[in-house]
């Protein structure tokens, strides 16, 4: 029996046991079963990946069951394993296993841990089904599965209104993208008469230059199909236009954020484009659109990240920006570089999110970085882990020698974009790297350097208040669970003196120009604590990946000869383009390092040397600051264009259509007629014998008359 069956289905079995057993199973058994299943899947995945690195492995297809037969439409479930699948297997199972372990400490106080771990396993299973798909129907199953699991996890604290709203938003926005994906699948079957991915990719070049009727015009067949499929990728991978769900997804527990952003849902779009890369290669128009959207998202998200004060939101917009890098790499034909950045990004992004969770854990659920400061000596392991993650994402390295993970993967995208004849995309990537360096070091300086600003935090004040024996009685809160929010560990929010709830990640930020330096300095007697060992072990392991993943694996992913041997046709690998990447001007090669240092210096000057600078800049350029803080007002625009009209139409159909027409002339009207009829009939029922005799006489006379007339 092939190990891929265990890798894919063990998480499903564990999810079923933990989910159905729930509290009757017990917290510890549920955690042991789910976490154990993921570590087994992880241990089985790495040998497959190593087999492709060594060149000894070949693509395999493992049948599972026959699914659908209808005329010429035939679908069988099968698990495809090639180099692309192997990369995704180690990313998904490694990050998911570490997130499971991390959750042992992070979710320790939550009463619904079995349900949480079951959802995590279900999420992992759905993503594994997606990346092992041998046909588009199976891929769509996994595609929708990760959408469902993300909805369940983002809204895990379902008593929290903002969590429910964020889950619904993610679900609805992804339905828009999934409509495009479904149309792409329908169109692909219409054109190729099959949903088998290998068959489609083999036949794709023969369809280049053909046209198809779409809406009211004829268009290039492969362009239409690729653009429709890419709309699905835009939704799942939170690209500009369909990105609005991703920041609000921070309403879920922090381990969920790490899993979504590093290894599962948002990587699905990048994987799909790379899996179907031979299709995209037949349409320069589609590739140009992918490049444009990727570069625009890369820049757009980075600008927003520079103004956010919520630590999780900064990292969330960082994810959005990094996904943009992957897409415009794919758009210029460098699919190996796109997958390489996906691979390295998984390690340092999971590290940053789990590190942020450790900070939030230490700071009693406070997420506003303005209330941090001076934490590097209080939580040293978390500090060093996040420092390594920051060095990785900003691309620290030395030309000709090597560097952290991001140095090898992100710089490769900038160079290959230039080599592919897309200097604009390359320069956008350079400018985004400047912003990435700035907001990443801004996060580090606000969190770990400077003087403590803890005492001004409402969350810290609650902690101090409770520590002095004035703990809040939560019993009364249970009756108002629908109105009260739930804090980061699932407990009811403490509303001391009308304060806000613990976790505010899903709310629209209030525009506030007050700088962190204007917040009173002091600890208030609070003592941050380092996270427990189950949370620190994943940080240490991921730190190794953030340091070593780049220089260890770059040869297999992007070097011309080694890359060709590694991918073995799993993606459209352009060996000539990879050669050209090494021949770009020296300035292009050094540009990412130059802007990385520039961003670091700007952040240091603004938050360490002259802490009053950010507030002055926000006051001076307040329109720009408000524009960025409010996320380019895209949420407000969508609310005006789509949400309000949808609600207005809904209310109209509800009151005028449903109540005023259907109910009035349907069930309510029928009930009224019955009521009126019963009243009329009731008047006939007088109770007098002569009245009944008279009625009988009338009836008898009418009957005789009818008989004579007939």
C-alpha positions as CSV (number, residue, x, y, z in Angstrom):
1,X,0.0,0.0,0.0
2,X,1.4,3.3,-1.1
3,X,2.4,5.7,1.7
4,X,0.4,8.5,0.1
5,X,-2.8,6.9,1.2
6,X,-1.7,7.2,4.8
7,X,-0.5,10.7,4.3
8,X,-3.8,11.9,2.9
9,X,-6.3,9.9,4.9
10,X,-4.8,9.8,8.4
11,X,-5.8,13.4,9.0
12,X,-9.4,12.6,7.8
13,X,-9.6,9.6,10.2
14,X,-8.2,11.7,13.1
15,X,-10.7,14.5,12.3
16,X,-13.6,12.1,12.3
17,X,-12.6,10.5,15.6
18,X,-11.9,13.8,17.4
19,X,-14.9,15.6,15.9
20,X,-17.5,12.8,16.5
21,X,-16.0,11.9,19.9
22,X,-15.6,15.5,21.0
23,X,-15.9,16.0,24.7
24,X,-16.9,12.4,25.4
25,X,-13.5,11.4,23.9
26,X,-11.7,13.8,26.2
27,X,-9.3,16.6,25.5
28,X,-6.0,14.8,25.8
29,X,-7.0,11.7,23.6
30,X,-8.3,14.1,20.9
31,X,-5.1,16.1,20.9
32,X,-2.9,12.9,20.9
33,X,-4.8,11.3,18.0
34,X,-4.9,14.4,15.8
35,X,-1.4,15.6,16.5
36,X,0.0,12.1,16.2
37,X,-1.7,11.6,12.8
38,X,-0.2,14.8,11.4
39,X,3.3,13.9,12.6
40,X,3.0,10.5,11.0
41,X,1.9,12.1,7.7
42,X,4.8,14.5,8.0
43,X,7.3,11.7,8.6
44,X,6.0,9.9,5.5
45,X,6.0,13.0,3.3
46,X,9.7,13.9,3.7
47,X,11.1,10.6,2.2
48,X,8.9,11.2,-0.9
49,X,10.3,14.8,-1.2
50,X,13.9,13.5,-0.7
51,X,13.3,10.9,-3.4
52,X,12.7,13.7,-5.9
53,X,15.7,15.7,-4.6
54,X,17.9,12.7,-5.2
55,X,16.4,12.0,-8.6
56,X,15.3,8.5,-7.8
57,X,11.6,9.1,-7.6
58,X,9.1,9.1,-10.6
59,X,5.6,10.4,-10.8
60,X,3.0,7.9,-9.6
61,X,-0.8,7.8,-9.6
62,X,-2.5,5.7,-6.8
63,X,-6.1,4.8,-7.6
64,X,-8.6,5.2,-4.8
65,X,-12.1,4.6,-6.1
66,X,-14.3,5.1,-9.2
67,X,-16.5,8.2,-8.8
68,X,-18.6,9.3,-11.7
69,X,-19.5,7.8,-15.2
70,X,-22.0,9.7,-17.3
71,X,-21.6,9.4,-21.1
72,X,-18.1,10.5,-22.0
73,X,-17.7,12.1,-18.5
74,X,-15.6,9.8,-16.4
75,X,-14.1,10.7,-13.0
76,X,-12.0,8.4,-10.8
77,X,-10.4,9.3,-7.5
78,X,-6.7,8.9,-7.6
79,X,-3.7,10.5,-5.8
80,X,-1.1,11.9,-8.1
81,X,2.4,12.3,-6.7
82,X,5.1,14.1,-8.6
83,X,7.8,16.7,-7.7
84,X,5.2,19.5,-7.3
85,X,3.0,17.4,-5.1
86,X,6.0,16.4,-3.0
87,X,6.9,20.0,-2.3
88,X,3.3,20.7,-1.2
89,X,3.2,17.5,0.9
90,X,6.2,18.6,3.1
91,X,4.9,22.2,3.3
92,X,1.4,21.2,4.4
93,X,2.2,18.3,6.8
94,X,5.3,20.0,8.4
95,X,3.6,23.3,9.1
96,X,0.3,21.6,10.1
97,X,2.0,19.1,12.5
98,X,3.9,22.0,14.2
99,X,0.7,24.1,14.4
100,X,-1.0,21.1,16.1
101,X,1.8,20.9,18.6
102,X,1.8,24.7,19.2
103,X,-2.0,24.6,19.8
104,X,-1.4,22.3,22.8
105,X,-0.1,25.3,24.7
106,X,-2.0,28.1,22.9
107,X,-5.5,26.6,23.2
108,X,-4.9,25.0,26.6
109,X,-7.6,27.0,28.3
110,X,-10.3,26.5,25.6
111,X,-13.1,24.2,26.5
112,X,-13.7,23.1,22.9
113,X,-10.2,21.7,22.1
114,X,-11.4,18.5,20.5
115,X,-13.5,20.4,18.0
116,X,-10.6,22.8,17.3
117,X,-8.2,20.0,16.6
118,X,-10.7,18.1,14.5
119,X,-11.1,21.2,12.3
120,X,-7.4,21.6,12.0
121,X,-7.1,18.0,10.8
122,X,-10.0,18.4,8.4
123,X,-8.4,21.5,7.0
124,X,-5.2,19.6,6.4
125,X,-7.0,16.7,4.7
126,X,-8.8,19.0,2.3
127,X,-5.5,20.7,1.3
128,X,-3.8,17.3,0.8
129,X,-6.7,16.2,-1.4
130,X,-6.3,19.4,-3.5
131,X,-2.5,18.9,-4.1
132,X,-2.8,15.2,-4.9
133,X,-5.6,15.7,-7.3
134,X,-5.3,13.9,-10.7
135,X,-8.4,15.6,-12.2
136,X,-10.1,18.9,-11.9
137,X,-13.2,17.5,-10.0
138,X,-11.0,16.1,-7.3
139,X,-9.1,19.4,-7.2
140,X,-12.4,21.2,-6.8
141,X,-13.3,18.9,-3.9
142,X,-10.2,19.9,-2.1
143,X,-10.7,23.5,-3.2
144,X,-14.1,23.7,-1.6
145,X,-12.9,21.6,1.4
146,X,-10.3,24.2,2.4
147,X,-13.0,26.9,2.0
148,X,-15.3,25.0,4.4
149,X,-12.6,24.3,6.9
150,X,-11.4,27.9,6.9
151,X,-15.0,29.0,7.6
152,X,-15.2,26.7,10.6
153,X,-11.9,27.8,12.0
154,X,-12.2,31.5,11.4
155,X,-15.6,31.4,13.1
156,X,-14.4,28.9,15.8
157,X,-15.4,31.2,18.6
158,X,-18.9,31.4,17.3
159,X,-20.2,33.4,20.2
160,X,-18.1,36.2,19.1
161,X,-20.1,38.3,16.5
162,X,-17.0,39.6,14.8
163,X,-15.7,36.1,14.3
164,X,-18.9,35.0,12.7
165,X,-18.9,38.1,10.5
166,X,-15.3,37.3,9.4
167,X,-16.1,33.7,8.7
168,X,-19.1,34.6,6.5
169,X,-17.0,37.3,4.7
170,X,-14.3,34.7,3.9
171,X,-16.9,32.3,2.7
172,X,-18.8,34.8,0.5
173,X,-15.7,36.4,-1.1
174,X,-14.4,33.0,-1.9
175,X,-17.7,32.0,-3.5
176,X,-17.1,34.8,-6.0
177,X,-13.7,33.4,-6.9
178,X,-15.0,29.9,-7.0
179,X,-17.7,30.8,-9.5
180,X,-14.8,31.7,-11.9
181,X,-13.0,28.5,-11.0
182,X,-16.2,26.4,-11.7
183,X,-16.7,28.2,-15.1
184,X,-13.1,27.5,-15.9
185,X,-13.6,23.8,-15.1
186,X,-16.8,23.6,-17.2
187,X,-15.1,25.4,-20.1
188,X,-12.1,23.1,-19.9
189,X,-14.3,20.0,-20.1
190,X,-16.2,21.5,-23.0
191,X,-12.9,22.1,-24.9
192,X,-10.9,19.0,-24.0
193,X,-13.8,16.6,-23.3
194,X,-12.0,15.4,-20.1
195,X,-11.2,16.6,-16.6
196,X,-8.0,14.5,-16.3
197,X,-5.2,17.0,-15.6
198,X,-2.4,15.1,-17.5
199,X,-4.7,14.7,-20.5
200,X,-5.6,18.4,-20.5
201,X,-2.0,19.5,-20.2
202,X,-0.9,17.3,-23.0
203,X,-3.6,18.6,-25.3
204,X,-3.3,22.3,-24.3
205,X,-0.6,23.3,-26.9
206,X,-2.8,22.1,-29.7
207,X,-5.6,24.5,-28.7
208,X,-3.3,27.6,-28.9
209,X,-4.7,30.2,-31.3
210,X,-8.3,28.7,-31.4
211,X,-11.3,30.7,-30.4
212,X,-14.4,30.0,-28.3
213,X,-17.8,31.8,-27.9
214,X,-17.9,33.5,-24.5
215,X,-20.8,35.8,-23.5
216,X,-21.5,37.9,-26.6
217,X,-18.2,37.6,-28.4
218,X,-15.5,35.1,-29.5
219,X,-12.2,35.1,-27.7
220,X,-9.0,33.0,-27.6
221,X,-9.9,29.7,-26.1
222,X,-6.9,29.3,-23.7
223,X,-7.1,32.9,-22.6
224,X,-10.7,32.5,-21.5
225,X,-10.1,29.2,-19.7
226,X,-7.0,30.5,-17.9
227,X,-8.5,33.8,-16.9
228,X,-11.6,32.0,-15.4
229,X,-9.4,29.5,-13.5
230,X,-7.2,32.4,-12.3
231,X,-10.3,34.2,-10.9
232,X,-10.6,31.2,-8.5
233,X,-6.9,31.6,-7.6
234,X,-7.5,35.3,-6.9
235,X,-10.1,34.4,-4.3
236,X,-8.3,31.6,-2.6
237,X,-4.9,33.4,-2.6
238,X,-6.4,36.8,-1.6
239,X,-5.2,38.8,-4.6
240,X,-6.2,42.4,-5.2
241,X,-10.0,42.6,-5.6
242,X,-10.8,39.4,-3.8
243,X,-8.3,40.0,-0.9
244,X,-10.7,41.6,1.6
245,X,-11.4,38.4,3.6
246,X,-7.8,37.7,4.5
247,X,-7.1,40.4,7.2
248,X,-10.5,39.7,8.9
249,X,-9.5,36.0,9.0
250,X,-7.4,37.1,12.0
251,X,-10.5,36.7,14.1
252,X,-9.7,33.0,14.3
253,X,-7.2,31.6,16.8
254,X,-3.6,32.5,16.0
255,X,-2.6,28.9,15.1
256,X,-5.4,29.0,12.5
257,X,-3.8,32.2,11.0
258,X,-0.5,30.4,10.7
259,X,-2.0,27.4,9.0
260,X,-4.1,29.5,6.5
261,X,-1.2,31.9,5.7
262,X,1.7,29.5,5.5
263,X,0.6,26.1,4.3
264,X,-3.0,25.7,3.2
265,X,-5.7,27.9,1.8
266,X,-3.8,30.9,0.4
267,X,-1.2,28.7,-1.3
268,X,-3.9,26.8,-3.2
269,X,-4.1,29.4,-5.9
270,X,-0.4,29.5,-6.5
271,X,-0.3,25.7,-6.6
272,X,-3.2,25.6,-9.1
273,X,-1.5,28.0,-11.5
274,X,1.8,26.0,-11.3
275,X,0.0,22.7,-11.7
276,X,-1.8,24.0,-14.8
277,X,1.3,26.0,-16.0
278,X,1.3,24.3,-19.5
279,X,-2.2,25.7,-20.0
280,X,-1.1,29.2,-19.0
281,X,1.9,29.0,-21.2
282,X,-0.4,28.9,-24.2
283,X,-1.9,32.3,-23.4
284,X,0.5,35.3,-23.2
285,X,-2.6,37.5,-22.4
286,X,-3.5,35.4,-19.4
287,X,0.1,35.4,-18.2
288,X,0.3,39.2,-18.5
289,X,-2.9,39.5,-16.4
290,X,-1.4,37.2,-13.7
291,X,1.7,39.3,-13.7
292,X,-0.2,42.5,-13.3
293,X,-2.5,41.3,-10.5
294,X,0.5,39.7,-8.7
295,X,2.6,42.9,-8.9
296,X,-0.3,45.1,-8.0
297,X,-1.2,43.0,-4.9
298,X,2.4,42.8,-3.9
299,X,2.6,46.6,-3.8
300,X,-0.9,47.3,-2.5
301,X,-0.7,45.0,0.5
302,X,2.8,46.2,1.5
303,X,1.6,49.8,1.6
304,X,-1.1,48.9,4.0
305,X,1.2,46.9,6.2
306,X,3.2,50.0,7.0
307,X,0.4,51.7,8.9
308,X,-1.3,48.8,10.8
309,X,-0.8,48.6,14.6
310,X,-2.3,45.2,15.2
311,X,0.6,42.7,15.1
312,X,-1.5,40.0,13.4
313,X,-2.8,42.4,10.7
314,X,0.8,43.5,9.8
315,X,1.7,39.8,9.2
316,X,-1.5,39.2,7.4
317,X,-0.9,42.0,4.9
318,X,2.7,40.7,4.6
319,X,1.2,37.3,3.4
320,X,-0.9,39.1,0.8
321,X,2.1,40.9,-0.5
322,X,4.3,37.8,-0.6
323,X,1.6,35.9,-2.5
324,X,1.8,38.7,-5.0
325,X,5.5,37.9,-5.5
326,X,4.6,34.3,-6.2
327,X,2.0,35.2,-8.8
328,X,4.0,37.6,-10.8
329,X,6.8,35.1,-10.8
330,X,4.4,32.6,-12.3
331,X,3.1,35.3,-14.7
332,X,6.6,35.8,-16.2
333,X,7.0,32.0,-16.6
334,X,9.2,31.3,-13.6
335,X,7.0,28.7,-12.0
336,X,10.0,27.1,-10.2
337,X,10.8,30.5,-8.6
338,X,7.1,30.9,-7.6
339,X,7.1,27.5,-5.9
340,X,10.5,28.2,-4.3
341,X,9.1,31.3,-2.6
342,X,6.0,29.4,-1.6
343,X,8.3,26.8,0.0
344,X,10.5,29.2,2.0
345,X,7.6,31.5,2.8
346,X,5.8,28.6,4.6
347,X,8.6,28.4,7.1
348,X,9.2,32.1,7.9
349,X,5.5,33.1,7.7
350,X,4.4,30.2,10.1
351,X,7.3,31.3,12.3
352,X,6.2,34.9,12.4
353,X,2.5,34.1,13.1
354,X,3.3,31.6,15.8
355,X,5.8,34.1,17.2
356,X,3.1,36.8,17.2
357,X,0.9,34.3,19.0
358,X,3.6,33.8,21.7
359,X,3.8,37.6,22.1
360,X,0.0,37.9,22.4
361,X,0.0,35.0,24.9
362,X,2.7,36.8,27.0
363,X,0.8,40.2,26.8
364,X,-2.5,38.9,28.0
365,X,-4.1,39.0,24.6
366,X,-3.0,42.5,23.7
367,X,-2.4,42.8,20.0
368,X,-1.7,46.5,19.5
369,X,2.0,46.9,19.1
370,X,1.9,50.4,20.6
371,X,1.4,48.8,24.0
372,X,4.4,46.5,23.7
373,X,8.0,47.6,24.0
374,X,11.0,46.1,25.8
375,X,9.9,42.5,25.5
376,X,13.2,41.0,24.2
377,X,14.5,40.3,27.7
378,X,11.2,39.1,29.0
379,X,10.5,36.5,26.3
380,X,13.9,35.8,24.8
381,X,13.1,32.6,22.8
382,X,10.2,34.3,21.1
383,X,12.4,37.3,20.4
384,X,15.1,35.3,18.7
385,X,12.6,33.3,16.7
386,X,10.8,36.4,15.4
387,X,14.2,38.0,14.7
388,X,15.1,35.1,12.5
389,X,11.8,35.2,10.8
390,X,12.2,38.9,10.2
391,X,15.7,38.3,8.7
392,X,14.2,35.7,6.4
393,X,11.2,37.7,5.2
394,X,13.3,40.9,4.6
395,X,15.8,38.9,2.6
396,X,19.0,39.4,4.6
397,X,22.0,38.0,2.8
398,X,25.4,38.7,1.2
399,X,25.8,38.7,-2.5
400,X,27.8,35.7,-3.7
401,X,27.8,34.0,-0.3
402,X,24.1,33.4,0.7
403,X,21.6,34.4,3.3
404,X,18.3,33.7,4.9
405,X,15.4,32.0,3.2
406,X,13.8,35.1,1.7
407,X,17.1,36.3,0.3
408,X,17.3,33.3,-2.1
409,X,13.6,33.1,-3.1
410,X,12.4,36.7,-3.2
411,X,15.6,38.0,-4.8
412,X,15.3,35.2,-7.4
413,X,11.8,36.5,-8.4
414,X,13.1,40.1,-8.8
415,X,15.9,38.9,-11.0
416,X,13.9,36.5,-13.1
417,X,11.2,39.1,-13.7
418,X,13.9,41.4,-15.1
419,X,15.3,38.6,-17.2
420,X,11.9,37.7,-18.6
421,X,11.5,41.2,-20.0
422,X,9.2,42.6,-17.2
423,X,11.3,45.3,-15.7
424,X,8.2,47.1,-14.3
425,X,7.2,44.0,-12.3
426,X,10.8,43.6,-11.1
427,X,10.9,47.3,-9.9
428,X,7.5,46.9,-8.2
429,X,9.0,43.9,-6.4
430,X,12.0,46.0,-5.4
431,X,9.8,48.8,-4.0
432,X,7.6,46.2,-2.2
433,X,10.8,44.8,-0.7
434,X,11.6,48.2,0.7
435,X,8.2,48.4,2.3
436,X,8.5,44.9,3.6
437,X,11.7,45.7,5.3
438,X,10.3,48.8,6.8
439,X,7.1,47.3,8.3
440,X,8.9,44.1,9.4
441,X,11.5,46.0,11.4
442,X,8.9,48.4,12.6
443,X,7.1,45.4,14.1
444,X,10.3,44.2,15.8
445,X,11.2,47.7,17.1
446,X,7.8,48.4,18.5
447,X,7.5,45.0,20.1
448,X,10.9,44.2,21.5
449,X,12.9,47.4,21.8
450,X,12.3,50.6,23.6
451,X,10.7,51.1,27.0
452,X,7.7,49.1,28.1
453,X,4.3,50.7,27.4
454,X,2.3,47.9,29.0
455,X,0.5,49.8,31.7
456,X,-1.6,51.7,29.3
457,X,-3.1,48.6,27.8
458,X,-6.6,47.7,28.9
459,X,-5.8,44.0,28.6
460,X,-2.8,44.4,30.9
461,X,-4.9,46.4,33.4
462,X,-7.4,43.5,33.4
463,X,-4.5,41.1,34.1
464,X,-3.2,43.2,37.0
465,X,-6.7,43.7,38.3
466,X,-7.4,39.9,38.3
467,X,-3.9,39.2,39.8
468,X,-4.8,41.3,42.9
469,X,-7.9,39.2,43.6
470,X,-10.5,41.2,41.8
471,X,-11.2,38.7,39.1
472,X,-14.3,39.2,37.1
473,X,-17.2,36.8,37.6
474,X,-17.8,35.2,34.2
475,X,-20.9,33.3,35.3
476,X,-23.2,36.2,34.5
477,X,-21.7,36.6,31.1
478,X,-23.0,33.3,29.9
479,X,-26.5,34.7,29.6
480,X,-25.2,37.4,27.2
481,X,-22.9,35.2,25.1
482,X,-24.5,36.5,21.9
483,X,-23.7,40.1,22.8
484,X,-20.3,39.6,24.3
485,X,-17.1,38.8,22.4
486,X,-14.8,35.9,23.2
487,X,-11.1,36.6,23.8
488,X,-8.2,34.8,22.3
489,X,-8.4,31.7,24.4
490,X,-12.1,31.2,24.1
491,X,-13.1,32.6,27.5
492,X,-15.9,35.2,27.8
493,X,-14.5,38.7,27.3
494,X,-14.1,40.8,30.5
495,X,-16.1,44.0,30.3
496,X,-14.5,45.9,33.1
497,X,-15.9,49.4,33.0
498,X,-17.2,48.9,29.5
499,X,-13.9,48.0,28.0
500,X,-13.6,46.4,24.6
501,X,-13.1,42.7,24.1
502,X,-9.7,41.1,24.1
503,X,-9.2,40.4,20.4
504,X,-10.0,43.2,18.0
505,X,-8.3,41.8,14.9
506,X,-11.4,41.6,12.8
507,X,-12.6,45.1,13.3
508,X,-12.1,48.1,11.1
509,X,-9.2,50.0,12.8
510,X,-10.0,53.4,14.2
511,X,-8.0,56.1,12.6
512,X,-5.7,57.4,15.4
513,X,-2.7,59.6,14.7
514,X,-1.4,59.2,18.3
515,X,2.1,57.8,18.1
516,X,3.4,55.0,20.2
517,X,5.8,57.5,21.9
518,X,2.7,59.4,23.2
519,X,1.5,56.4,25.1
520,X,2.6,56.5,28.8
521,X,5.7,54.4,29.7
522,X,5.5,51.8,32.4
523,X,4.9,48.2,33.3
524,X,2.2,48.7,35.8
525,X,3.7,45.8,37.8
526,X,2.9,43.3,35.0
527,X,5.4,40.5,34.2
528,X,5.2,39.0,30.7
529,X,5.9,35.3,30.6
530,X,7.6,33.1,28.1
531,X,5.3,30.6,26.3
532,X,5.2,26.9,27.4
533,X,7.4,24.3,25.8
534,X,4.8,23.0,23.3
535,X,4.7,26.5,21.8
536,X,8.4,27.0,21.8
537,X,9.4,23.8,20.1
538,X,7.6,24.7,16.8
539,X,9.3,28.2,16.9
540,X,12.7,26.6,17.2
541,X,12.0,24.1,14.4
542,X,10.6,26.7,12.1
543,X,13.5,29.0,12.8
544,X,15.8,26.3,11.3
545,X,13.7,26.4,8.1
546,X,13.7,30.2,8.0
547,X,17.5,30.2,8.2
548,X,18.4,27.2,6.0
549,X,15.5,26.5,3.5
550,X,16.8,29.1,1.0
551,X,20.5,28.1,0.5
552,X,19.7,24.4,1.0
553,X,17.1,23.9,-1.6
554,X,17.5,26.8,-4.1
555,X,19.5,24.6,-6.6
556,X,16.7,22.1,-7.1
557,X,14.0,24.7,-7.4
558,X,15.5,27.3,-9.7
559,X,18.9,26.3,-11.1
560,X,18.7,25.4,-14.8
561,X,20.1,21.9,-14.8
562,X,19.2,20.8,-11.3
563,X,15.7,22.3,-11.6
564,X,15.0,20.5,-14.9
565,X,16.0,17.1,-13.2
566,X,14.0,17.9,-10.1
567,X,10.7,19.0,-11.6
568,X,10.6,16.3,-14.4
569,X,7.8,18.0,-16.2
570,X,5.6,18.6,-13.1
571,X,5.6,22.3,-14.0
572,X,6.5,24.2,-17.2
573,X,10.2,24.8,-16.3
574,X,11.9,27.3,-18.6
575,X,15.6,26.3,-18.4
576,X,16.6,29.2,-20.7
577,X,14.9,31.7,-18.5
578,X,16.6,30.3,-15.5
579,X,20.0,30.7,-17.3
580,X,19.1,34.3,-18.2
581,X,18.3,35.1,-14.5
582,X,22.0,34.9,-13.7
583,X,22.9,37.4,-16.5
584,X,20.9,40.4,-15.3
585,X,22.8,43.6,-14.4
586,X,24.6,43.6,-11.0
587,X,22.4,46.5,-9.8
588,X,19.3,44.4,-10.3
589,X,20.9,41.6,-8.2
590,X,21.9,44.0,-5.4
591,X,18.6,46.1,-5.5
592,X,16.7,43.9,-3.0
593,X,19.6,44.0,-0.5
594,X,20.0,47.8,-0.9
595,X,16.3,48.4,-0.3
596,X,16.3,45.9,2.6
597,X,19.0,48.0,4.3
598,X,17.2,51.2,3.5
599,X,14.0,50.0,5.0
600,X,15.8,48.8,8.1
601,X,17.5,52.3,8.5
602,X,14.2,54.1,8.0
603,X,12.5,52.0,10.6
604,X,15.4,52.4,13.1
605,X,15.5,56.1,12.6
606,X,11.7,56.4,13.1
607,X,11.2,54.0,16.0
608,X,14.5,54.0,17.9
609,X,16.5,57.1,17.1
610,X,13.6,59.6,16.8
611,X,10.4,58.0,18.1
612,X,8.4,61.2,17.4
613,X,8.9,60.9,13.7
614,X,6.0,58.5,12.9
615,X,3.4,60.7,14.6
616,X,4.7,63.8,12.9
617,X,4.6,62.0,9.5
618,X,1.1,60.8,10.1
619,X,0.0,64.4,11.0
620,X,1.8,65.9,8.0
621,X,0.5,63.3,5.5
622,X,-2.8,62.6,7.2
623,X,-4.8,62.0,4.0
624,X,-2.3,59.4,2.9
625,X,-2.1,57.9,6.3
626,X,-5.9,57.6,6.6
627,X,-6.0,56.1,3.1
628,X,-3.5,53.4,4.0
629,X,-4.9,52.8,7.5
630,X,-8.3,52.3,6.0
631,X,-6.9,49.8,3.5
632,X,-7.4,52.0,0.4
633,X,-11.1,52.2,1.4
634,X,-11.8,49.0,-0.6
635,X,-14.0,47.6,2.1
636,X,-16.0,50.8,2.2
637,X,-16.3,50.8,-1.6
638,X,-17.5,47.2,-1.7
639,X,-20.0,48.0,1.1
640,X,-21.4,50.8,-1.0
641,X,-21.4,49.0,-4.3
642,X,-22.4,45.5,-3.3
643,X,-23.4,45.0,0.4
644,X,-25.8,47.9,0.8
645,X,-27.6,47.3,-2.5
646,X,-27.8,43.5,-1.7
647,X,-29.3,44.3,1.7
648,X,-31.7,46.8,0.1
649,X,-32.8,44.3,-2.5
650,X,-33.2,41.7,0.2
651,X,-35.4,43.9,2.3
652,X,-37.5,44.8,-0.7
653,X,-38.0,41.2,-1.7
654,X,-38.7,40.3,1.9
655,X,-41.2,43.0,2.7
656,X,-42.8,43.6,-0.7
657,X,-42.2,40.3,-2.4
658,X,-42.4,37.7,0.4
659,X,-44.6,39.4,3.0
660,X,-46.6,41.7,0.7
661,X,-47.2,39.4,-2.2
662,X,-46.5,35.7,-1.6
663,X,-47.6,35.6,2.0
664,X,-50.5,38.0,1.4
665,X,-52.0,36.1,-1.5
666,X,-50.6,32.7,-0.5
667,X,-50.8,31.2,3.0
668,X,-52.0,34.3,4.7
669,X,-54.6,35.0,2.0
670,X,-55.8,31.4,2.1
671,X,-56.0,31.5,5.9
672,X,-58.1,34.7,5.6
673,X,-60.5,33.2,3.2
674,X,-61.0,30.2,5.4
675,X,-61.5,32.5,8.4
676,X,-64.1,34.6,6.5
677,X,-65.8,31.5,5.1
678,X,-66.1,30.0,8.5
679,X,-67.7,33.1,9.8
680,X,-70.3,33.1,7.0
681,X,-70.9,29.4,7.5
682,X,-71.2,30.1,11.2
683,X,-74.2,32.4,10.7
684,X,-76.1,29.6,9.0
685,X,-75.7,27.4,12.1
686,X,-78.5,29.0,14.1
687,X,-79.5,26.0,16.2
688,X,-83.2,26.2,15.3
689,X,-85.0,23.1,13.8
690,X,-87.2,25.2,11.5
691,X,-84.1,26.9,10.0
692,X,-82.5,23.5,9.1
693,X,-85.9,22.3,7.8
694,X,-86.2,25.4,5.6
695,X,-82.7,24.8,4.2
696,X,-83.5,21.2,3.5
697,X,-86.6,22.2,1.7
698,X,-84.7,24.6,-0.5
699,X,-82.2,21.9,-1.3
700,X,-84.9,19.4,-2.1
701,X,-86.7,21.9,-4.3
702,X,-83.5,22.7,-6.2
703,X,-82.8,19.0,-6.7
704,X,-86.3,18.3,-8.0
705,X,-86.1,21.3,-10.3
706,X,-82.8,20.1,-11.7
707,X,-84.2,16.6,-12.3
708,X,-87.3,17.9,-14.1
709,X,-85.2,20.3,-16.2
710,X,-82.8,17.5,-17.1
